[in-house]
Amino acid sequence: MEQLGFEHQPHDTRHTCISLLAEAHVDQMMIKKIVGHKGAMSLTERVYTHPDIKALVDAINMI
């Protein structure tokens, strides 16, 4: 990225996305599903919650 004059790495966009979703008051479980934080999810969130694609897109559209 230095060749392009960027001080940030592509991974930084994940931090920005998560911050914007949190600021938009998106449910934490939805944020985890969107960004793929499986390790941070409870058993209930991992196994028993299945938001549909529309719900995930609606959450993203809040930012």
A tleap script that builds the chain and sets N, CA, C and O, in Angstrom:
source leaprc.protein.ff14SB
mol = sequence {
  NMET GLU GLN LEU GLY PHE GLU HIE GLN PRO
  HIE ASP THR ARG HIE THR CYS ILE SER LEU
  LEU ALA GLU ALA HIE VAL ASP GLN MET MET
  ILE LYS LYS ILE VAL GLY HIE LYS GLY ALA
  MET SER LEU THR GLU ARG VAL TYR THR HIE
  PRO ASP ILE LYS ALA LEU VAL ASP ALA ILE
  ASN MET CILE
}
set mol.1.N position { 0.813 -1.199 0.000 }
set mol.1.CA position { 0.000 0.000 0.000 }
set mol.1.C position { 0.860 1.267 0.000 }
set mol.1.O position { 0.406 2.335 -0.411 }
set mol.2.N position { 2.068 1.139 0.451 }
set mol.2.CA position { 2.934 2.314 0.485 }
set mol.2.C position { 3.162 2.883 -0.909 }
set mol.2.O position { 3.308 4.094 -1.077 }
set mol.3.N position { 3.193 1.993 -1.922 }
set mol.3.CA position { 3.402 2.461 -3.289 }
set mol.3.C position { 2.291 3.395 -3.747 }
set mol.3.O position { 2.504 4.253 -4.604 }
set mol.4.N position { 1.116 3.226 -3.178 }
set mol.4.CA position { -0.028 4.058 -3.546 }
set mol.4.C position { -0.198 5.267 -2.639 }
set mol.4.O position { -1.084 6.094 -2.854 }
set mol.5.N position { 0.648 5.366 -1.634 }
set mol.5.CA position { 0.561 6.484 -0.710 }
set mol.5.C position { -0.475 6.300 0.383 }
set mol.5.O position { -0.840 7.269 1.048 }
set mol.6.N position { -0.960 5.076 0.587 }
set mol.6.CA position { -1.937 4.794 1.631 }
set mol.6.C position { -1.224 4.464 2.931 }
set mol.6.O position { -0.232 3.735 2.934 }
set mol.7.N position { -1.724 4.996 4.024 }
set mol.7.CA position { -1.187 4.660 5.330 }
set mol.7.C position { -1.953 3.503 5.968 }
set mol.7.O position { -1.525 2.967 6.991 }
set mol.8.N position { -3.067 3.120 5.381 }
set mol.8.CA position { -3.920 2.088 5.955 }
set mol.8.C position { -3.845 0.810 5.132 }
set mol.8.O position { -3.497 0.827 3.951 }
set mol.9.N position { -4.175 -0.284 5.778 }
set mol.9.CA position { -4.236 -1.585 5.127 }
set mol.9.C position { -5.699 -1.919 4.836 }
set mol.9.O position { -6.594 -1.359 5.470 }
set mol.10.N position { -5.952 -2.818 3.892 }
set mol.10.CA position { -7.337 -3.202 3.599 }
set mol.10.C position { -8.102 -3.676 4.844 }
set mol.10.O position { -9.307 -3.454 4.952 }
set mol.11.N position { -7.406 -4.324 5.774 }
set mol.11.CA position { -8.057 -4.807 6.994 }
set mol.11.C position { -8.668 -3.656 7.802 }
set mol.11.O position { -9.632 -3.858 8.541 }
set mol.12.N position { -8.114 -2.471 7.663 }
set mol.12.CA position { -8.643 -1.314 8.391 }
set mol.12.C position { -10.090 -1.030 8.031 }
set mol.12.O position { -10.827 -0.462 8.836 }
set mol.13.N position { -10.508 -1.418 6.832 }
set mol.13.CA position { -11.897 -1.176 6.436 }
set mol.13.C position { -12.858 -1.976 7.304 }
set mol.13.O position { -13.994 -1.551 7.519 }
set mol.14.N position { -12.415 -3.144 7.813 }
set mol.14.CA position { -13.255 -3.929 8.721 }
set mol.14.C position { -13.532 -3.133 9.991 }
set mol.14.O position { -14.660 -3.107 10.484 }
set mol.15.N position { -12.497 -2.486 10.514 }
set mol.15.CA position { -12.656 -1.683 11.725 }
set mol.15.C position { -13.632 -0.532 11.474 }
set mol.15.O position { -14.501 -0.249 12.298 }
set mol.16.N position { -13.477 0.119 10.337 }
set mol.16.CA position { -14.369 1.225 9.993 }
set mol.16.C position { -15.802 0.730 9.843 }
set mol.16.O position { -16.733 1.348 10.361 }
set mol.17.N position { -15.979 -0.380 9.139 }
set mol.17.CA position { -17.323 -0.939 8.945 }
set mol.17.C position { -17.970 -1.275 10.280 }
set mol.17.O position { -19.123 -0.915 10.518 }
set mol.18.N position { -17.241 -1.959 11.151 }
set mol.18.CA position { -17.788 -2.331 12.457 }
set mol.18.C position { -18.131 -1.092 13.269 }
set mol.18.O position { -19.170 -1.053 13.928 }
set mol.19.N position { -17.275 -0.086 13.231 }
set mol.19.CA position { -17.546 1.152 13.965 }
set mol.19.C position { -18.801 1.837 13.447 }
set mol.19.O position { -19.634 2.291 14.233 }
set mol.20.N position { -18.941 1.915 12.119 }
set mol.20.CA position { -20.121 2.558 11.532 }
set mol.20.C position { -21.398 1.786 11.848 }
set mol.20.O position { -22.434 2.385 12.138 }
set mol.21.N position { -21.326 0.455 11.793 }
set mol.21.CA position { -22.499 -0.346 12.135 }
set mol.21.C position { -22.893 -0.135 13.595 }
set mol.21.O position { -24.077 -0.006 13.906 }
set mol.22.N position { -21.912 -0.101 14.488 }
set mol.22.CA position { -22.189 0.117 15.912 }
set mol.22.C position { -22.791 1.501 16.141 }
set mol.22.O position { -23.737 1.650 16.915 }
set mol.23.N position { -22.242 2.510 15.468 }
set mol.23.CA position { -22.771 3.870 15.600 }
set mol.23.C position { -24.201 3.964 15.079 }
set mol.23.O position { -24.980 4.793 15.548 }
set mol.24.N position { -24.551 3.113 14.107 }
set mol.24.CA position { -25.913 3.096 13.547 }
set mol.24.C position { -26.841 2.229 14.394 }
set mol.24.O position { -27.996 2.011 14.029 }
set mol.25.N position { -26.336 1.735 15.524 }
set mol.25.CA position { -27.110 0.919 16.470 }
set mol.25.C position { -27.579 -0.402 15.870 }
set mol.25.O position { -28.664 -0.888 16.188 }
set mol.26.N position { -26.751 -0.980 14.998 }
set mol.26.CA position { -27.038 -2.309 14.472 }
set mol.26.C position { -26.775 -3.311 15.592 }
set mol.26.O position { -25.796 -3.183 16.327 }
set mol.27.N position { -27.641 -4.298 15.720 }
set mol.27.CA position { -27.527 -5.327 16.731 }
set mol.27.C position { -26.156 -6.012 16.645 }
set mol.27.O position { -25.677 -6.309 15.550 }
set mol.28.N position { -25.532 -6.261 17.796 }
set mol.28.CA position { -24.197 -6.852 17.840 }
set mol.28.C position { -24.138 -8.216 17.157 }
set mol.28.O position { -23.140 -8.539 16.513 }
set mol.29.N position { -25.185 -9.013 17.288 }
set mol.29.CA position { -25.195 -10.315 16.631 }
set mol.29.C position { -25.157 -10.154 15.116 }
set mol.29.O position { -24.486 -10.919 14.423 }
set mol.30.N position { -25.879 -9.155 14.600 }
set mol.30.CA position { -25.879 -8.903 13.158 }
set mol.30.C position { -24.493 -8.452 12.702 }
set mol.30.O position { -24.018 -8.873 11.647 }
set mol.31.N position { -23.846 -7.599 13.492 }
set mol.31.CA position { -22.494 -7.146 13.148 }
set mol.31.C position { -21.552 -8.341 13.079 }
set mol.31.O position { -20.767 -8.457 12.138 }
set mol.32.N position { -21.623 -9.217 14.053 }
set mol.32.CA position { -20.763 -10.408 14.062 }
set mol.32.C position { -21.004 -11.270 12.834 }
set mol.32.O position { -20.056 -11.780 12.237 }
set mol.33.N position { -22.262 -11.437 12.452 }
set mol.33.CA position { -22.590 -12.233 11.264 }
set mol.33.C position { -22.036 -11.573 10.001 }
set mol.33.O position { -21.484 -12.252 9.135 }
set mol.34.N position { -22.184 -10.254 9.895 }
set mol.34.CA position { -21.730 -9.523 8.708 }
set mol.34.C position { -20.222 -9.654 8.530 }
set mol.34.O position { -19.747 -9.902 7.421 }
set mol.35.N position { -19.469 -9.491 9.613 }
set mol.35.CA position { -18.002 -9.482 9.494 }
set mol.35.C position { -17.370 -10.836 9.755 }
set mol.35.O position { -16.153 -10.977 9.638 }
set mol.36.N position { -18.174 -11.844 10.110 }
set mol.36.CA position { -17.651 -13.189 10.257 }
set mol.36.C position { -16.895 -13.459 11.536 }
set mol.36.O position { -15.960 -14.260 11.537 }
set mol.37.N position { -17.272 -12.810 12.634 }
set mol.37.CA position { -16.625 -13.025 13.924 }
set mol.37.C position { -17.242 -14.224 14.633 }
set mol.37.O position { -17.918 -14.065 15.649 }
set mol.38.N position { -17.015 -15.401 14.114 }
set mol.38.CA position { -17.611 -16.607 14.686 }
set mol.38.C position { -17.092 -16.896 16.085 }
set mol.38.O position { -17.854 -17.323 16.952 }
set mol.39.N position { -15.799 -16.667 16.316 }
set mol.39.CA position { -15.212 -16.953 17.620 }
set mol.39.C position { -15.787 -16.100 18.737 }
set mol.39.O position { -15.806 -16.524 19.893 }
set mol.40.N position { -16.252 -14.916 18.410 }
set mol.40.CA position { -16.789 -14.005 19.415 }
set mol.40.C position { -18.272 -14.248 19.684 }
set mol.40.O position { -18.863 -13.614 20.557 }
set mol.41.N position { -18.861 -15.161 18.933 }
set mol.41.CA position { -20.291 -15.401 19.069 }
set mol.41.C position { -20.570 -16.460 20.131 }
set mol.41.O position { -19.792 -17.395 20.323 }
set mol.42.N position { -21.682 -16.289 20.805 }
set mol.42.CA position { -22.109 -17.283 21.786 }
set mol.42.C position { -22.601 -18.528 21.049 }
set mol.42.O position { -22.838 -18.488 19.841 }
set mol.43.N position { -22.748 -19.600 21.759 }
set mol.43.CA position { -23.290 -20.829 21.166 }
set mol.43.C position { -24.656 -20.565 20.546 }
set mol.43.O position { -24.950 -21.041 19.449 }
set mol.44.N position { -25.476 -19.816 21.239 }
set mol.44.CA position { -26.816 -19.504 20.725 }
set mol.44.C position { -26.717 -18.753 19.402 }
set mol.44.O position { -27.425 -19.074 18.447 }
set mol.45.N position { -25.842 -17.756 19.346 }
set mol.45.CA position { -25.691 -16.982 18.119 }
set mol.45.C position { -25.159 -17.854 16.978 }
set mol.45.O position { -25.626 -17.743 15.845 }
set mol.46.N position { -24.190 -18.718 17.272 }
set mol.46.CA position { -23.583 -19.554 16.231 }
set mol.46.C position { -24.536 -20.617 15.703 }
set mol.46.O position { -24.583 -20.870 14.500 }
set mol.47.N position { -25.283 -21.230 16.584 }
set mol.47.CA position { -26.053 -22.412 16.209 }
set mol.47.C position { -27.516 -22.111 15.914 }
set mol.47.O position { -28.095 -22.685 14.991 }
set mol.48.N position { -28.108 -21.226 16.682 }
set mol.48.CA position { -29.567 -21.093 16.623 }
set mol.48.C position { -30.088 -19.825 15.954 }
set mol.48.O position { -31.299 -19.679 15.788 }
set mol.49.N position { -29.225 -18.923 15.574 }
set mol.49.CA position { -29.704 -17.704 14.908 }
set mol.49.C position { -29.276 -17.723 13.448 }
set mol.49.O position { -28.112 -17.966 13.128 }
set mol.50.N position { -30.227 -17.467 12.581 }
set mol.50.CA position { -29.976 -17.517 11.147 }
set mol.50.C position { -30.659 -16.334 10.457 }
set mol.50.O position { -31.686 -16.515 9.803 }
set mol.51.N position { -30.097 -15.116 10.595 }
set mol.51.CA position { -30.734 -13.996 9.905 }
set mol.51.C position { -30.643 -14.201 8.396 }
set mol.51.O position { -29.638 -14.692 7.881 }
set mol.52.N position { -31.700 -13.820 7.705 }
set mol.52.CA position { -31.681 -13.987 6.255 }
set mol.52.C position { -30.867 -12.867 5.612 }
set mol.52.O position { -30.527 -11.877 6.260 }
set mol.53.N position { -30.566 -13.038 4.348 }
set mol.53.CA position { -29.735 -12.074 3.621 }
set mol.53.C position { -30.354 -10.686 3.655 }
set mol.53.O position { -29.636 -9.699 3.812 }
set mol.54.N position { -31.669 -10.588 3.511 }
set mol.54.CA position { -32.319 -9.270 3.528 }
set mol.54.C position { -32.061 -8.559 4.854 }
set mol.54.O position { -31.807 -7.355 4.870 }
set mol.55.N position { -32.123 -9.289 5.961 }
set mol.55.CA position { -31.872 -8.674 7.266 }
set mol.55.C position { -30.435 -8.171 7.361 }
set mol.55.O position { -30.192 -7.102 7.922 }
set mol.56.N position { -29.482 -8.927 6.823 }
set mol.56.CA position { -28.085 -8.498 6.838 }
set mol.56.C position { -27.878 -7.272 5.944 }
set mol.56.O position { -27.170 -6.337 6.319 }
set mol.57.N position { -28.499 -7.281 4.763 }
set mol.57.CA position { -28.393 -6.134 3.848 }
set mol.57.C position { -29.038 -4.906 4.476 }
set mol.57.O position { -28.491 -3.806 4.388 }
set mol.58.N position { -30.191 -5.081 5.108 }
set mol.58.CA position { -30.846 -3.957 5.783 }
set mol.58.C position { -29.940 -3.374 6.874 }
set mol.58.O position { -29.881 -2.157 7.052 }
set mol.59.N position { -29.242 -4.241 7.594 }
set mol.59.CA position { -28.325 -3.768 8.637 }
set mol.59.C position { -27.189 -2.964 8.018 }
set mol.59.O position { -26.832 -1.901 8.525 }
set mol.60.N position { -26.622 -3.464 6.930 }
set mol.60.CA position { -25.530 -2.744 6.252 }
set mol.60.C position { -26.031 -1.410 5.720 }
set mol.60.O position { -25.317 -0.409 5.779 }
set mol.61.N position { -27.238 -1.388 5.207 }
set mol.61.CA position { -27.799 -0.154 4.650 }
set mol.61.C position { -28.072 0.910 5.704 }
set mol.61.O position { -28.405 2.043 5.357 }
set mol.62.N position { -27.940 0.575 6.967 }
set mol.62.CA position { -28.136 1.566 8.026 }
set mol.62.C position { -26.964 2.553 8.104 }
set mol.62.O position { -27.069 3.605 8.734 }
set mol.63.N position { -25.840 2.196 7.451 }
set mol.63.CA position { -24.687 3.116 7.508 }
set mol.63.C position { -24.528 3.889 6.215 }
set mol.63.O position { -23.613 4.703 6.090 }
savepdb mol mol.pdb
quit
